C-alpha cells in the first residue's frame, strides 16, 4: 500500500481492513552521511513552506467545510501519474538506501505539489514515522488478470476470476492476525529524529483510517458478472459472503484498536476517497492510541453503481452500518453514482461527506444533499488525455457544476489521473483554473 501522497489503483486487495496509510518496513535502517545531507536540505525547504501562515488559514477553511459552515469550494488532488510529471528532475531520488529514499520521496512529492499545484493543500510542520503494523490477511487470494499500459504506471486494469462460487468457499476465510512491531518502530523513530534534528519535528502515527468496501471485496472474489447474476439467482450466497467478510474485518478492527495502532485522520489526511478530514468536532486527535470513536470511517460500493437503491439497501447498507457506526464521522462513496441513493445513505447516522463522481447527476445531487453533507465533487480527468489541453472546456465543465452546487458545501478533487499525456503543466493549470473558479464563489 502506498503512502498518502502516492497514486494507487481504485481497487485494493480485499478481505482485510485496508488502511490508507500503512507502515513502511523499517527492518533494515541504513543511510549515509550524504543521504542525511540531502534529506535535511529538503526538510528545510519543506519546513519553510509548512510554517507559512496560509497553512493554518487553509486548515481552518477545511475545518469549516467539514463542520458544514458556509465556505467557498476547496480544491485538492490525489492519485497522480508521478512517472509523467517529473520536471527538471525535481522528483528524482538522490539518496542511496530504501529507508532514506522513502523519506526523500515523501518530501520531494510534497514540495513539488506545493510549488506547482497547491490548490488548497495544507502542509503541517511535522514529519510522521508510521507504526510498523502487519495484517496477515483473511486466507483468500485474488485470482485476477491485470492489464498494464505503461510499466511505470501503477493504475492498471483488473479482470477478476471467481474464487467464491459456493458457501463452502467461505470456509477458507479466517480472522486476520494484526501485530505491531514496537521495537522496529522505535528504531525507525530514533533514526527519523536523528536525521531531522533541529529542523523538523517527528511524531509516530498509527493507521489513519481504512478503506472498507465489503461489496467491492465480494465482487473481486466472486467476479463482476457472477455477482450481478447471484444478486437474483443466489442472493443467499451474496449475503453469506458479506456476512463472513464483514465479521472478520470487524474482529481485525478490534485488534487495531486494542494495539493502540490507530491515529487521527482529522488533519491533512485523505478520508475515504475524498480530501482532508479536518474537523472541530474531532480536533487534531491522537496520532497513536486513538479509538474508532475519535476518527473518520469510510465505505463505498463502486460495483453497485448500476444496481438499484433497493438492492443497495438490502445487500450493502446493513453490513456497512456495522462498521461505520464504530466511527465518529463517515465518508461514503468513490467512483459510483450516488445521487439517486441519498435516501438510502441518509440512514447512516454519522454521514458527513458523499462522493459525487464523474458519472453522477450533479443537479440531482445538489437537490438531494443541500447542506446536510459535504459534496465531494470529482470532475472527469479525461481532459488530460486529449492531444491538446482545452482550458475553456475545463472552465466550462467545472463552473457549470459549481453553479449547480452553489447551495452546497463542496470539496473539489481531481483524482484517478492515469495520464497527463506527459505534459505536467496540464495538471498544474487545471488546479490553477479550478482554484480561480472556487475563489469566485466567495
N, C-alpha and C positions, 0 to 999 in steps of 0.2 A: 504494500500500500504506500502510495506516495505521500509526501507531506502536504500541508495545506496550500503550498504555493505551486504545486506541480499539477500538470494535466493528468487526468485519468479518464478511463472509459466510463460511460454511464452504467456499465454492467460490472459489478464487483462479484467476486466469488461468494456464493451464498452459503447459508447454513450456520453462520456464527454472527454474533452482534458485531458487525464490521464498523470499526471506528474510522472517522475522517482523518485521524492522525494517529499513527501507531509508532511505537518506539523503534528507533534505529538500532541495529545490532551492534552494540558497543563492546563486543567481547575482545576486540583487538585494537586498543587505543594507541595509535602511533602517529607521530607528527614530528616534523623537523623544525629547526630554528627559522628557516626560510618560510615554512608553512605558517608559523606564528606571525612573522612579519607581514605576510600577505593578508592574513585574516584580520590582524589588528588595524591595518590601513583601511580595509573595508569597514571594519567596525566603527572607526572614527567618522567615516562618511555617513554610515547608517545612523549613528547617534546624533550627528548634526541635523539630519532630516527628522529623526524621531523626536527631537527636542523642540521643534518649531511649534509656536502657539497654535497653528492651524490644526495640528493633530488633535488637540483636546477639543477645539471648536467643532471639528468634523465628528469626533466621537460623540459629542453632545447631540448633534443632528441625528445620528443613528439611534441614540438612546430615545430621543423624542419620537422618531419614526416608529420604533418598536413599541413605544408606550402609547401609540395611536394618537399622538398630538399632530396638529396641522403643521407640516413642514413640506418643503419642496421635495420632489422626487430625488432620490440619491442613486449614484451610479457606481457600479462595481464590475469586476471582471474575474473570470476563472476559467480553467480548462483551456489553456492556450497552447498553440503549436510552438513550443520553445525551440524546437530544432530549426524553425524557419525565421526566427526573429533576432538572431544574434548579430547585432550591428556593431561594427568596429571591435569585435571580439570582447564586448562587454560581459558576455556570459561565459566566455571561455575559462575553464578552470586551470589554475596555475599551481595549486598545491599538489603534494606528491603521494598522499595516502588516502584511502577511503574515508577514514574518520575526519581528516581535515577537509576533504572535498565535500563532504556532506554539509559542513558548516559554511564553507565558502559558497557553495551553490545556493544555499538559502539566502545569504547576504546579497549575493550578486543579483538574484532574481528580484528581491525586494527593492534594491537600489534602482535597478532597471525600470521597474514599474513606476516608481516614484518620479524618476527623471522623464520618462517618455509618455506615460498614460496614467497619471494618478487618479483621475476621476474623483471619487470621494473615498479613496482608500485611506486607511489610518495605519501609521507606524507607531508602535508602542516602544518606549525606551527600555527594552528588556530583551534578553535572548533566552529562549526556553530550551531546557535539557529534558527530552522526553523520558518518562519512565520506561524501562525495558519490560514490556508485557508480552507474554506468549499465550496464544489461544490454540489449543490442539485441534479444533475443528469438530464437525459433527459426524464424521465417519463416512460421508459420501463424497465422491469425487465427480466433478463435472465431466461430461463427455461432449465435447464441442469441436466444431470446425471453425477456424479463425481465418479471416481474410485480411491480409496486410497490404496496404497500398504503398507505404514507404517504411523502410526498415526502422527509421528513427522516430516514427510517429507511433505513440502508444495508444492512440484512438483507433481501434480496429473493429472489424465486423465479426459477429458471432452467429453460429448456427448450432442450436442445442439438440443433442440426441438424447432420447429418454433414458433415464436410469431409475425413475419411479414409474412403474407400469401397473403394479398391483399393491395392495395394502401390505403384503409380505415384504416388499422392498423397504417399507418404512421401518422395519425391524433393524435395519442396518444403522439407523440414526441413533447417535449416542449424545449424551451431555458433554460438552467440551470441558476440558480442564484449563482453567485460566491461572497463570502463575506470574509472579512479579519477582524479577531478579534484582533484588535490592542492592546487592554488592556491586554488580556491574553498573547499575545506575549511579551509585555513589562515586565510582571511579570516573565515570563519564562527567559527572557534575564537577568533580575536582579538576579535571582536565579543562573543561569549559571555563571555570573560574580562573585558572592559571593563564589561559590564552587571552581572555578578555579583561584581565586585571586592570583596574583603574580606568577602564573605558566604557564597558557595557555590563550592567548587572545581569546576573544569571539566576534563573529560577527553575526548579524541577516542576514539570507538568505531567498530569495524568492524561488519560484518554478523554478527549473533549467532545463527547457525543458520539452517536452511532448512526450508521446508515442502515435502517431497518425497514425492509420492504418484503414481507413474507410471501406475498403472492408472486412477486418477481422471482424470489428464490424457487418457489414451486414450479414456475414455468421453465426456469433454467434446468431443473432436474427432470421435469415431465415432458418438455418440448412445447413449442408455441402452438402448433396445430392441435396436438394431443390435449393440451389444457382446454382449449376452446371447445373441443368436442366433448371432453369429460364434464364440462360445466352442465351439459344437457344429458349426456348418456351415463355418466358415472359421478354424480355430484358428491356421493359419499367418499370417494377416493380423494377428491379435492379437499373436502372438509377434513378428512383424516390427515392429509399431508400438511395442511395449515396447522392443525392441532399439534402435530408432532414437532414441526419446525418452531412454532411459537413457544412450546413448552421448553425445549432445550435451550432456546435463546434466553428465555426468562431466567432459567437456572444459571446460565452463564453470566447474565447481568447481575444476579445476586453475588456472584463471585467477584466481579469487578468492584462492586460497591464494598464488599467485605474486606477486600485487599487495600482499600483506600486508593484505588487506581483511577478514579475519575477526577477530571479537572474542569474548572469553569469554562463555559463557552459564551459567557456574557461579556465578551471582549471583541477584539478584531479578528474573530474566527468565524469561518463559514458554518452556518447552521443549515442542516439538510442540504438541499440543492440551491439554497438562497445565498444571501450575503451575511453581514455581521450580526452577532447576537447581543449587542449592547442593550441592556435593559435596566432601568432604575429599580424595577421590581426584584431583580436578582442581584444587582450590584456586580462588582467585579468578581466576587466569589473566590473560593479556594482553588488553587491550581493543582492541588492534590488533596485527596481525602474528602472530596465533595460527595454529596449524596445526589441520587437521581432527582430528588425533590428540589434541588438547588440549580439545576441546569435545564437546557432545552432538550427536548426529544424530537424525533422526526420519523416520518414514514412516507411511503409512496406506493403507487400501484401502476407503474408505467405500462405494463402489458394489458391493463384493463381500460385503456383509453377508448376503445370502441365497444366496451361492454356496458350494459345498461346500468343506470343508477340502482335499480332493484338488486341486480346481481352484485354490484359494489357493496351494497348494504348487507347482503347475505354472506358473501364469501370473503370480504375484506374487513369491514368495519369492526365486527365483534372481536376479531383476533388482534387487530391493530390497537384497539382501545386498551386491551390488557397491558400492552407495552406502554402506550402513550400516557396512560393515567399515572404511571410512575414518575413522570417528569413535571417540571413546573410550567413550561410553555411548550407549544408544539408548532413545528413547521410541517406542512403536508404538500407532497407532490414533487414532480420533477418534469419529465418530458410529456406526460399525459395531458389530455384535455380534461379540465375540471369545472369549467364554468357552468355546466348543466348538472353538476353534482354537489353544489354548495349546500343544498338542503340535507344531503347525507353527511357531509363533512361538518356541518354545524353541530352535529351530535357529539363531536369531540370537545369536551368541556374546556380544555386549556388551549384550544387552537388560537394561534396568533398570526401566522403567515400562511398564504396559499399560493402555490405556483401558478403562473399564467404563461404557459408555454407558447411557442410559435403557432401551435395548432388550435389555440383557444379562440373563442369568440370574445374579444376584449369588451365589446359593448355589453354582452350578457354578463360577463364577469363583473364589470363595474356596477351594474344594476343589482346583482345578487349580493355583492360584498359590501358596497358602500365604504364606511369607515370602521366596520366591525373587525376587519383583519387587514394586515398589510398584504397588498398585491405584489407578488414577486414576478415582475414582468420580464420576459425573456424574448427579445426580438430575434428573428432568424439570423444566423450567421452566414446565410447564403450570399450575402452582399460581398463577401471577401473572395469568393471563388471566381467571379467573372473576369474577363480579360482586362477590363478597366474598372476602376473603383468609382461608382456613381454616388457622389456625395449628396446630390439632391434627392436621390432615391432614398438614401438613409434618413435624411432630414424629413422627407415626406412620411416615410413609414413610422418613424418614432413620434413625430409631432402629432400625427393622427391618433396614435394610441394614447398619448398623454392627454389629448383633448377629451377622449372618451373617459379617461380615468381622473379627470380634474377634481372630482369629489371623493377621491380615494387616497389612502396612504400607499405610496409606491416606492419600491426599490427596483431599479432597472439594471439588469445583469446581462452582459454578453458572455456566453459560455458555449461549450461544445464546439469550439473553433478548431476544426481539424486542419485547416489551411488558411493562409492569407495570400496564397499564390506567391509565396516567397517575397512578399513586399510588406515588411513590418509596419511601414508608415500608414498603411491602410488601417491597421488596428489602432495606432496612435490617434489618427484623425477621427475614427469612429467615436472613440471615447471623448475627444475634444468637442465634436459636434453635439453629441448627446448631452454632455455636461452643460453646454451653452443652452440647449433646449430646456434642461431642467432648471437652470438659473432663471429663465424667463417665467417659470411658474411661481417665483417668489412673490 
